[in-house]
Amino acid sequence: MAASGAGDPLDTRNGKAPFAQRIDPTREKLTPAQLQFMRQVQLAQWQKTLPQRRTRNLVTGLGIGALERFLDELEDEAKAARARAMARSAGP
């Protein structure tokens, strides 16, 4: 009989697909081939999510830049308004 998750598309007991179990390579005794395979899988997952992460970072950066520019302009307008108010209060 094959081990659980060894390629069977469905678990015959409950009809669910098997899923990967999280392991700790520092606690488990893994062969160098297993460690290499884990690195390959991690790299593939990282590369798969890279475009989405880049897009999110770009949108976040643009949003922060736009907000900062808006606040700078708002601060400049507030300074100008304070200067006008001081000029009016000083009088002629």
C-alpha positions in Angstrom: 0.0 0.0 0.0 1.3 3.5 -0.9 2.0 6.0 1.8 -0.5 8.8 2.4 0.1 11.6 -0.2 2.3 9.4 -2.3 0.5 10.2 -5.5 -3.0 9.0 -4.8 -5.3 11.8 -6.1 -7.9 11.2 -3.3 -7.7 9.8 0.2 -10.0 6.7 0.0 -11.1 7.1 3.6 -12.6 10.6 3.4 -12.5 11.5 -0.3 -10.3 14.5 0.2 -7.1 15.4 -1.7 -3.9 15.0 0.3 -2.0 18.1 1.3 1.6 18.8 2.1 2.6 18.7 5.7 4.8 21.4 7.2 8.1 20.1 8.4 11.0 21.7 10.3 14.3 20.8 8.6 16.2 21.4 11.8 14.3 18.8 13.7 13.8 16.3 10.9 16.7 14.3 9.6 16.5 15.1 5.8 18.8 14.0 3.1 20.7 16.5 1.0 18.5 15.6 -1.9 15.4 16.4 0.2 16.9 19.7 1.3 17.7 20.6 -2.3 14.2 19.8 -3.4 12.8 22.0 -0.6 15.0 24.9 -1.8 13.8 24.4 -5.4 10.2 24.4 -4.3 10.6 27.5 -2.2 12.4 29.3 -5.0 9.6 28.3 -7.4 6.9 29.6 -5.0 8.9 32.8 -4.5 9.2 33.4 -8.2 5.6 32.7 -8.7 4.5 35.4 -6.3 7.2 37.9 -7.4 5.1 39.8 -10.0 2.2 40.2 -7.7 4.5 41.4 -4.9 6.2 43.9 -7.2 2.8 45.3 -8.3 1.6 45.7 -4.7 4.9 47.4 -3.8 4.6 49.7 -6.7 1.0 50.7 -5.9 1.9 51.1 -2.2 4.9 53.4 -3.1 2.8 55.5 -5.5 0.1 55.8 -2.9 2.5 56.9 -0.2 4.2 59.4 -2.6 0.8 60.9 -3.6 -0.3 61.2 0.0 3.0 62.8 1.0 2.7 65.3 -1.9 -0.9 66.1 -0.9 0.2 66.7 2.7 3.1 68.9 1.6 0.8 71.1 -0.5 -1.7 71.2 2.3 1.0 72.3 4.7 2.2 75.0 2.2 -1.4 76.4 2.0 -1.7 76.4 5.8 1.5 78.4 6.1 0.4 80.9 3.5 -3.0 81.2 5.3 -1.2 81.8 8.6 1.0 84.5 7.0 -2.0 86.2 5.5 -3.8 86.1 8.9 -0.7 87.6 10.6 -0.5 90.3 8.0 -4.2 91.2 8.5 -3.9 91.2 12.3 -0.8 93.5 12.3 -2.8 96.0 10.4 -1.6 99.1 8.5 
